[in-house]
Structures are given as C-alpha cells and as structure tokens.
C-alpha cells in the first residue's frame, strides 16, 4: 500500500517586526485564520493541532489553549519544543500523522511577541539557557557567543574572510527589500556588514538575526488543495546529536548531514534535483554551515555562491527569498516556519507561471547549536 | 584539574553531573583530569546575559578539547580570545566540577 500523501494545502504568515500590543495568542490566531482562508478550510475540519512553544507565553498546554481561543476542538493536540527546529519538526510530525491515517487535516501554528513583549536582555537570557546549566551558562555565554564559536572555527577551517561570509546577509537583505512584511528592507553591502557593531566577533550585528514579533501557520492535509499545485512532503529526516557544545560530536554539523541524507533518501532525490531552498539562517555562519553540511554547496563555497548569483530570485537555486531570519525577522518558532511558507508560495507562483524550475524544494531547520536538525523535501505532484 | 566522570567499561569521560555512563548506562567513577588541551575555537561576546565571570566585557569564550579525554570540550572564559590550535590549561575559577572555567598558559 502506498503511504498516503501529506499535502501542504494552506500557508500563512504575518509581517515580522513589532506587533504591540498583540500578545502571543493573538498573533497565533491571526496566522491560523489566514491559513484556513488560504486553504479554503473551515474550523470544524481541523482534526489535529500542533503549536510551537512561545517564550512570551510559557504554558503547560499551548495547543489546548490555542484550540480553545481560536475555536477548534481537535481529536489530537500537542505543544512542541525543539528550539529553532520546532516549526519544521511540527510539519514533519503533521505529515506523519496524515500518512499514518491518524488525522486528515493538521493545523500547525507558531507565534509570539518576542520583540515587544520582552526586553532584549530577557530574550538573551532565555535563549542562553540552551547552554549547559552547570558547565556552560555560568561562563556568561549567549546564543550569539555560541554561534560565534562556530563562526571562528568555520573561518579558520575554510580560509574564508569575514567579508566573504558577509555575502550571505547581503543576499538575504536583497531578498527582503522585495518582500512585503520583512522587518528590514534597506539594502546593505558587505561594507555595512563589516562596519556594523560587534556582537560577538567574528559575528557583527548584520551577521545576526533580529528579535521579532510574528506568527506563521501551515495546514497539512490528506486531500490535495482544491486549487494550485498538489505540493506534498516527499521526504523528511531528523537528527539530534547533542544539546550542548561541550558534548557535540567533533563534526558539529553531523546531525545536519544525517537528517538531510535521510530526507533525500526518503524522497528518492538528491541536492542536485532541488529547484528551491529554505535553510535556517539565524546567523551568517549557520546558513553557510548548513548549506555545506546538507550537500547543497561544497565546503567553503556557500558564501561565494551567494555572491555569484546561485541563490538569487531568478538564479538556479533561489534561497530564503523572503529575506530569511536575518532580514524578514525571527520570532522564534514562526521564524523557522517562515522558510516553508515562503517556499510554498513561490512554488505556487512557479506552477501558475508554468516556470521551467523543478517543482522540488529542500528545507532545513536547526535548534540549539546545530543540536536538533530537521530536513524536508517538498515536491509537486506531476 | 577538571573534575569528570569516567566509565570503566567504555573508558569514556564526561563532565560531572549524570552519575552514569551515557553510552552504556553503567556506573561511573569520579576522576580529576589534567586541564591541558587544544583550543578548538574562540569568540569575543560584547554583551552577556549574565555578569562577566572575570569582571570585564568584552571577554572571550573558548572551547578547549582535553588531551586526557578528547570526548570533552570545556567551555572556558579568558580576557582575550586565544588562537585556535593554541595549547592551554583549563581550570574551574570558582569551585571544582562546574563553570565558570578559566584558561591559563601551560
């Protein structure tokens, strides 16, 4: 028996930025409503609900809470926490529920007011708790510091300069300049990245994602959408190799290699088959390391390829065309979902325009410090 | 010295706190390892969520791979970022078996 397909039948995201006075639940409801409208679905059709954690709304039962507030009574509801990987982990879980016949329409929602509802120091402190409480956190580190450790090693190993790495944030800002709803839309140059204030050298401000308010939602269903291409999750893989840097494998990107290999194998596809990309980009170095670990770019080549146009909107393999976390914005779990929302929208455009681009996309999410990895391959039915 | 836990069956080490071997689940013994090792990476955060444990900001954070137990990377602080590949010694700055850890010349 063929495994039932899990279709991406609705997507939505708010603008990312400042949504005061909306709180996390209000933002989640906005995205959920827009997603149902996009899918042409009714509240009563939702039989499963997955909701990502929100740092501004710590709650024991985030999915039941949203179900009540939004107005659905699903037969299955889960809160999910896997750091920055949470969004795509929920899509993976939703597609497995549909494939197993356990649900027919799974609504996946994330959103929070991380920018307007918390101080910057609170956010930094909360995020730093991904470090080891006994052996790392008392050193005074932070998520930017942990990723700066990755960046220093990456630059050392590849011989790239900080200025070359800056090609990636410059590309993302160029994408955001053309995207309604992006938090930062003014173009920047490599000079601007180099001159931006030091956060955790070698990372400067423009190597880092901002803290944002925002929400996103996706509807995964057993039936194909009534209109548009029948996009489905063709393959998925996860790998959780470590939580803390002090216990990471020698090859800290091992999990990204494993999860991407599993997703490509499940889809019967490889990196060379892809037509679009949505890859987690919390920092410039995150994006470079993930593009290389997942086999999209050769070691040390990702930033050069950004400068050469490979990832442009009209290029051979468009990447994070909404501007990614660094320029569209990063409200936590919704940030990790934004790559999927954008990719689905662009694949619909390709289909409507009869574009020659391959109807296949690769998505990757990262939680912690390359700790939790999730990869998806999307494909439009022929 | 760096306090650690050693599994006699697997001959593997981890920083202390579990009380069992994460590979085989068996009992572990408390050991003190020499702090010498090689710097894997180093960075210089300008803003910290907690007060700098060495009283200055910016300060450097580094990862040191222990010679005596290469499965352990100690995260440690220093006034300035050491060079990747440098040989240094890690030691707890306040009490044994927990961060903050510092770095000193070998």
Interface residues (C-beta under 8 A of the other chain):
Chain A: X121 X124 X125 X127 X128 X131 X132 X134 X135 X136 X137 X138 X139 X140 X141 X142 X144 X145 X148 X149 X150 X151 X152 X153 X156 X197 X198 X199 X200 X201 X202 X203 X245 X246 X247 X248
Chain B: X14 X15 X17 X40 X41 X42 X43 X44 X45 X46 X47 X48 X49 X50 X51 X52 X53 X58 X59 X61 X62 X63 X72 X73 X74 X75 X76 X77 X81 X84 X94 X98 X99 X100 X101
